Amino acid sequence: MRTLFVITNLEKGGAEKQFIGIVNFLRDQEDIYVITLFKSSEKSELVVDFSLNMSRFLPSPVKIIQFILHIWKLNPKIIVSFNFPSLLIVKLSRITSHRFIHIISERNEYLGGNFKKLVRRFFVPKNTVYNTNSLTTASNLKKFKITSHESVSYIPNWIEIPNSVRKYKNHSHMKWLYVGRLIKQKNVFFILNLFKEMVVQIPDIELWIVGSGNLERKIYAYILRNGLEKNIFLLGMRNNLTPIYNEFNYLILASHHEGSANVLIEGIAHGLIPISSKVGSYDQLFLNQQFLVIEDFNIEKFSTKMFHLMALSKEDFMTLQIQLLDNIMSFNQINSVGNKWIELIEKVKTKNQV
């Protein structure tokens, strides 16, 4: 029984990395077919069976019809949709094919803007399964009756666990790391304003930023305008983050919303302790350590918790570090996550048409 995976594109982001790892794991045991909708600028580690190569700025009706016809030809029993745009086209394919196809909707954990909330309110209940990588989201889906309880699935994200983790790095005591796209969703300017205030109290505190995006030039201008060239550094996009993670003790994230917030999981896996807004799987990752979680975007509250973390003794830091690391190793490795996907697909196969 063929299972079709559809994703918007294969840029080098968090959802795409998850998609590639899961599909490569499943291909050894399942009949998997992969379709991408938009052009990808990077060569992928994944074999794509079919790509529409649409422009993300001007989706072509002809391409969409081509996609639908391709779905009819493939006749899959299950479609897994990664990303919201692909979900809409998958829905249209099922409606026009006049045959029942089970749909597993994936990677739509956060609700986004009002338009997306409205659309998802009507689209989500028609999925066979709504899969999420956040326990909080799974709970909210049930709580607000967005879909039935039995249609909610929780599978955490997988991460690569390094063979060895560098423990406390003394030289990194005042160095903080941000990893992520430089876009509005990530709330980077809040972090910049935060460090601008903290420099007054700790002149040698540093923020190192890894990533790229449409705010990059504005961020650089902000650094120059506020005289922060000795405190805030832009490293650009990096493919191999391990050498960078190994230089830091602390990670910061202040996003407005996230799916699973992979960077938190990866940071913990490399021995960093994060402070984050309430996004992704923070509730499961942080083991109820409330001083690692920020309730609202208040500079004073954020900085107070950062000071608390930096004030930990080396022994207390390493104790917390080991607790967080042991926690993610219990559920975030690829074999564990891949087997949960196999269980989910097999469960869906046995469902009756609804």
Secondary structure as a PSIPRED ss2 file (coil, helix, strand):
# PSIPRED VFORMAT (PSIPRED V4.0)

   1 M C   1.000  0.000  0.000
   2 R C   1.000  0.000  0.000
   3 T E   0.000  0.000  1.000
   4 L E   0.000  0.000  1.000
   5 F E   0.000  0.000  1.000
   6 V E   0.000  0.000  1.000
   7 I E   0.000  0.000  1.000
   8 T C   1.000  0.000  0.000
   9 N C   1.000  0.000  0.000
  10 L C   1.000  0.000  0.000
  11 E C   1.000  0.000  0.000
  12 K C   1.000  0.000  0.000
  13 G C   1.000  0.000  0.000
  14 G H   0.000  1.000  0.000
  15 A H   0.000  1.000  0.000
  16 E H   0.000  1.000  0.000
  17 K H   0.000  1.000  0.000
  18 Q H   0.000  1.000  0.000
  19 F H   0.000  1.000  0.000
  20 I H   0.000  1.000  0.000
  21 G H   0.000  1.000  0.000
  22 I H   0.000  1.000  0.000
  23 V H   0.000  1.000  0.000
  24 N H   0.000  1.000  0.000
  25 F H   0.000  1.000  0.000
  26 L H   0.000  1.000  0.000
  27 R C   1.000  0.000  0.000
  28 D C   1.000  0.000  0.000
  29 Q C   1.000  0.000  0.000
  30 E C   1.000  0.000  0.000
  31 D C   1.000  0.000  0.000
  32 I E   0.000  0.000  1.000
  33 Y E   0.000  0.000  1.000
  34 V E   0.000  0.000  1.000
  35 I E   0.000  0.000  1.000
  36 T E   0.000  0.000  1.000
  37 L E   0.000  0.000  1.000
  38 F E   0.000  0.000  1.000
  39 K C   1.000  0.000  0.000
  40 S C   1.000  0.000  0.000
  41 S C   1.000  0.000  0.000
  42 E C   1.000  0.000  0.000
  43 K C   1.000  0.000  0.000
  44 S C   1.000  0.000  0.000
  45 E C   1.000  0.000  0.000
  46 L C   1.000  0.000  0.000
  47 V C   1.000  0.000  0.000
  48 V C   1.000  0.000  0.000
  49 D C   1.000  0.000  0.000
  50 F E   0.000  0.000  1.000
  51 S E   0.000  0.000  1.000
  52 L E   0.000  0.000  1.000
  53 N E   0.000  0.000  1.000
  54 M E   0.000  0.000  1.000
  55 S C   1.000  0.000  0.000
  56 R C   1.000  0.000  0.000
  57 F C   1.000  0.000  0.000
  58 L C   1.000  0.000  0.000
  59 P C   1.000  0.000  0.000
  60 S C   1.000  0.000  0.000
  61 P H   0.000  1.000  0.000
  62 V H   0.000  1.000  0.000
  63 K H   0.000  1.000  0.000
  64 I H   0.000  1.000  0.000
  65 I H   0.000  1.000  0.000
  66 Q H   0.000  1.000  0.000
  67 F H   0.000  1.000  0.000
  68 I H   0.000  1.000  0.000
  69 L H   0.000  1.000  0.000
  70 H H   0.000  1.000  0.000
  71 I H   0.000  1.000  0.000
  72 W H   0.000  1.000  0.000
  73 K H   0.000  1.000  0.000
  74 L H   0.000  1.000  0.000
  75 N C   1.000  0.000  0.000
  76 P C   1.000  0.000  0.000
  77 K C   1.000  0.000  0.000
  78 I E   0.000  0.000  1.000
  79 I E   0.000  0.000  1.000
  80 V E   0.000  0.000  1.000
  81 S E   0.000  0.000  1.000
  82 F E   0.000  0.000  1.000
  83 N C   1.000  0.000  0.000
  84 F H   0.000  1.000  0.000
  85 P H   0.000  1.000  0.000
  86 S H   0.000  1.000  0.000
  87 L H   0.000  1.000  0.000
  88 L H   0.000  1.000  0.000
  89 I H   0.000  1.000  0.000
  90 V H   0.000  1.000  0.000
  91 K H   0.000  1.000  0.000
  92 L H   0.000  1.000  0.000
  93 S H   0.000  1.000  0.000
  94 R H   0.000  1.000  0.000
  95 I H   0.000  1.000  0.000
  96 T H   0.000  1.000  0.000
  97 S H   0.000  1.000  0.000
  98 H C   1.000  0.000  0.000
  99 R C   1.000  0.000  0.000
 100 F C   1.000  0.000  0.000
 101 I C   1.000  0.000  0.000
 102 H E   0.000  0.000  1.000
 103 I E   0.000  0.000  1.000
 104 I E   0.000  0.000  1.000
 105 S E   0.000  0.000  1.000
 106 E E   0.000  0.000  1.000
 107 R C   1.000  0.000  0.000
 108 N C   1.000  0.000  0.000
 109 E C   1.000  0.000  0.000
 110 Y C   1.000  0.000  0.000
 111 L C   1.000  0.000  0.000
 112 G C   1.000  0.000  0.000
 113 G C   1.000  0.000  0.000
 114 N H   0.000  1.000  0.000
 115 F H   0.000  1.000  0.000
 116 K H   0.000  1.000  0.000
 117 K H   0.000  1.000  0.000
 118 L H   0.000  1.000  0.000
 119 V H   0.000  1.000  0.000
 120 R H   0.000  1.000  0.000
 121 R H   0.000  1.000  0.000
 122 F H   0.000  1.000  0.000
 123 F H   0.000  1.000  0.000
 124 V H   0.000  1.000  0.000
 125 P H   0.000  1.000  0.000
 126 K H   0.000  1.000  0.000
 127 N C   1.000  0.000  0.000
 128 T C   1.000  0.000  0.000
 129 V E   0.000  0.000  1.000
 130 Y E   0.000  0.000  1.000
 131 N E   0.000  0.000  1.000
 132 T E   0.000  0.000  1.000
 133 N C   1.000  0.000  0.000
 134 S C   1.000  0.000  0.000
 135 L H   0.000  1.000  0.000
 136 T H   0.000  1.000  0.000
 137 T H   0.000  1.000  0.000
 138 A H   0.000  1.000  0.000
 139 S H   0.000  1.000  0.000
 140 N H   0.000  1.000  0.000
 141 L H   0.000  1.000  0.000
 142 K H   0.000  1.000  0.000
 143 K H   0.000  1.000  0.000
 144 F C   1.000  0.000  0.000
 145 K C   1.000  0.000  0.000
 146 I C   1.000  0.000  0.000
 147 T C   1.000  0.000  0.000
 148 S C   1.000  0.000  0.000
 149 H H   0.000  1.000  0.000
 150 E H   0.000  1.000  0.000
 151 S H   0.000  1.000  0.000
 152 V E   0.000  0.000  1.000
 153 S E   0.000  0.000  1.000
 154 Y E   0.000  0.000  1.000
 155 I C   1.000  0.000  0.000
 156 P C   1.000  0.000  0.000
 157 N C   1.000  0.000  0.000
 158 W C   1.000  0.000  0.000
 159 I C   1.000  0.000  0.000
 160 E C   1.000  0.000  0.000
 161 I C   1.000  0.000  0.000
 162 P C   1.000  0.000  0.000
 163 N C   1.000  0.000  0.000
 164 S C   1.000  0.000  0.000
 165 V C   1.000  0.000  0.000
 166 R C   1.000  0.000  0.000
 167 K C   1.000  0.000  0.000
 168 Y C   1.000  0.000  0.000
 169 K C   1.000  0.000  0.000
 170 N H   0.000  1.000  0.000
 171 H H   0.000  1.000  0.000
 172 S H   0.000  1.000  0.000
 173 H C   1.000  0.000  0.000
 174 M C   1.000  0.000  0.000
 175 K E   0.000  0.000  1.000
 176 W E   0.000  0.000  1.000
 177 L E   0.000  0.000  1.000
 178 Y E   0.000  0.000  1.000
 179 V E   0.000  0.000  1.000
 180 G C   1.000  0.000  0.000
 181 R C   1.000  0.000  0.000
 182 L C   1.000  0.000  0.000
 183 I C   1.000  0.000  0.000
 184 K H   0.000  1.000  0.000
 185 Q H   0.000  1.000  0.000
 186 K H   0.000  1.000  0.000
 187 N C   1.000  0.000  0.000
 188 V H   0.000  1.000  0.000
 189 F H   0.000  1.000  0.000
 190 F H   0.000  1.000  0.000
 191 I H   0.000  1.000  0.000
 192 L H   0.000  1.000  0.000
 193 N H   0.000  1.000  0.000
 194 L H   0.000  1.000  0.000
 195 F H   0.000  1.000  0.000
 196 K H   0.000  1.000  0.000
 197 E H   0.000  1.000  0.000
 198 M H   0.000  1.000  0.000
 199 V H   0.000  1.000  0.000
 200 V H   0.000  1.000  0.000
 201 Q H   0.000  1.000  0.000
 202 I C   1.000  0.000  0.000
 203 P C   1.000  0.000  0.000
 204 D C   1.000  0.000  0.000
 205 I C   1.000  0.000  0.000
 206 E E   0.000  0.000  1.000
 207 L E   0.000  0.000  1.000
 208 W E   0.000  0.000  1.000
 209 I E   0.000  0.000  1.000
 210 V E   0.000  0.000  1.000
 211 G C   1.000  0.000  0.000
 212 S C   1.000  0.000  0.000
 213 G C   1.000  0.000  0.000
 214 N C   1.000  0.000  0.000
 215 L C   1.000  0.000  0.000
 216 E H   0.000  1.000  0.000
 217 R H   0.000  1.000  0.000
 218 K H   0.000  1.000  0.000
 219 I H   0.000  1.000  0.000
 220 Y H   0.000  1.000  0.000
 221 A H   0.000  1.000  0.000
 222 Y H   0.000  1.000  0.000
 223 I H   0.000  1.000  0.000
 224 L H   0.000  1.000  0.000
 225 R H   0.000  1.000  0.000
 226 N C   1.000  0.000  0.000
 227 G C   1.000  0.000  0.000
 228 L C   1.000  0.000  0.000
 229 E C   1.000  0.000  0.000
 230 K C   1.000  0.000  0.000
 231 N C   1.000  0.000  0.000
 232 I E   0.000  0.000  1.000
 233 F E   0.000  0.000  1.000
 234 L E   0.000  0.000  1.000
 235 L E   0.000  0.000  1.000
 236 G E   0.000  0.000  1.000
 237 M C   1.000  0.000  0.000
 238 R C   1.000  0.000  0.000
 239 N C   1.000  0.000  0.000
 240 N C   1.000  0.000  0.000
 241 L C   1.000  0.000  0.000
 242 T H   0.000  1.000  0.000
 243 P H   0.000  1.000  0.000
 244 I H   0.000  1.000  0.000
 245 Y H   0.000  1.000  0.000
 246 N C   1.000  0.000  0.000
 247 E C   1.000  0.000  0.000
 248 F C   1.000  0.000  0.000
 249 N C   1.000  0.000  0.000
 250 Y E   0.000  0.000  1.000
 251 L E   0.000  0.000  1.000
 252 I E   0.000  0.000  1.000
 253 L E   0.000  0.000  1.000
 254 A C   1.000  0.000  0.000
 255 S C   1.000  0.000  0.000
 256 H C   1.000  0.000  0.000
 257 H C   1.000  0.000  0.000
 258 E C   1.000  0.000  0.000
 259 G C   1.000  0.000  0.000
 260 S C   1.000  0.000  0.000
 261 A C   1.000  0.000  0.000
 262 N H   0.000  1.000  0.000
 263 V H   0.000  1.000  0.000
 264 L H   0.000  1.000  0.000
 265 I H   0.000  1.000  0.000
 266 E H   0.000  1.000  0.000
 267 G H   0.000  1.000  0.000
 268 I H   0.000  1.000  0.000
 269 A H   0.000  1.000  0.000
 270 H C   1.000  0.000  0.000
 271 G C   1.000  0.000  0.000
 272 L C   1.000  0.000  0.000
 273 I E   0.000  0.000  1.000
 274 P E   0.000  0.000  1.000
 275 I E   0.000  0.000  1.000
 276 S E   0.000  0.000  1.000
 277 S E   0.000  0.000  1.000
 278 K C   1.000  0.000  0.000
 279 V C   1.000  0.000  0.000
 280 G C   1.000  0.000  0.000
 281 S C   1.000  0.000  0.000
 282 Y H   0.000  1.000  0.000
 283 D H   0.000  1.000  0.000
 284 Q H   0.000  1.000  0.000
 285 L H   0.000  1.000  0.000
 286 F C   1.000  0.000  0.000
 287 L C   1.000  0.000  0.000
 288 N C   1.000  0.000  0.000
 289 Q C   1.000  0.000  0.000
 290 Q H   0.000  1.000  0.000
 291 F H   0.000  1.000  0.000
 292 L H   0.000  1.000  0.000
 293 V E   0.000  0.000  1.000
 294 I E   0.000  0.000  1.000
 295 E C   1.000  0.000  0.000
 296 D C   1.000  0.000  0.000
 297 F C   1.000  0.000  0.000
 298 N C   1.000  0.000  0.000
 299 I H   0.000  1.000  0.000
 300 E H   0.000  1.000  0.000
 301 K H   0.000  1.000  0.000
 302 F H   0.000  1.000  0.000
 303 S H   0.000  1.000  0.000
 304 T H   0.000  1.000  0.000
 305 K H   0.000  1.000  0.000
 306 M H   0.000  1.000  0.000
 307 F H   0.000  1.000  0.000
 308 H H   0.000  1.000  0.000
 309 L H   0.000  1.000  0.000
 310 M H   0.000  1.000  0.000
 311 A C   1.000  0.000  0.000
 312 L C   1.000  0.000  0.000
 313 S C   1.000  0.000  0.000
 314 K H   0.000  1.000  0.000
 315 E H   0.000  1.000  0.000
 316 D H   0.000  1.000  0.000
 317 F H   0.000  1.000  0.000
 318 M H   0.000  1.000  0.000
 319 T H   0.000  1.000  0.000
 320 L H   0.000  1.000  0.000
 321 Q H   0.000  1.000  0.000
 322 I H   0.000  1.000  0.000
 323 Q H   0.000  1.000  0.000
 324 L H   0.000  1.000  0.000
 325 L H   0.000  1.000  0.000
 326 D H   0.000  1.000  0.000
 327 N H   0.000  1.000  0.000
 328 I H   0.000  1.000  0.000
 329 M H   0.000  1.000  0.000
 330 S C   1.000  0.000  0.000
 331 F C   1.000  0.000  0.000
 332 N C   1.000  0.000  0.000
 333 Q C   1.000  0.000  0.000
 334 I H   0.000  1.000  0.000
 335 N H   0.000  1.000  0.000
 336 S H   0.000  1.000  0.000
 337 V H   0.000  1.000  0.000
 338 G H   0.000  1.000  0.000
 339 N H   0.000  1.000  0.000
 340 K H   0.000  1.000  0.000
 341 W H   0.000  1.000  0.000
 342 I H   0.000  1.000  0.000
 343 E H   0.000  1.000  0.000
 344 L H   0.000  1.000  0.000
 345 I H   0.000  1.000  0.000
 346 E H   0.000  1.000  0.000
 347 K H   0.000  1.000  0.000
 348 V H   0.000  1.000  0.000
 349 K H   0.000  1.000  0.000
 350 T C   1.000  0.000  0.000
 351 K C   1.000  0.000  0.000
 352 N C   1.000  0.000  0.000
 353 Q C   1.000  0.000  0.000
 354 V C   1.000  0.000  0.000
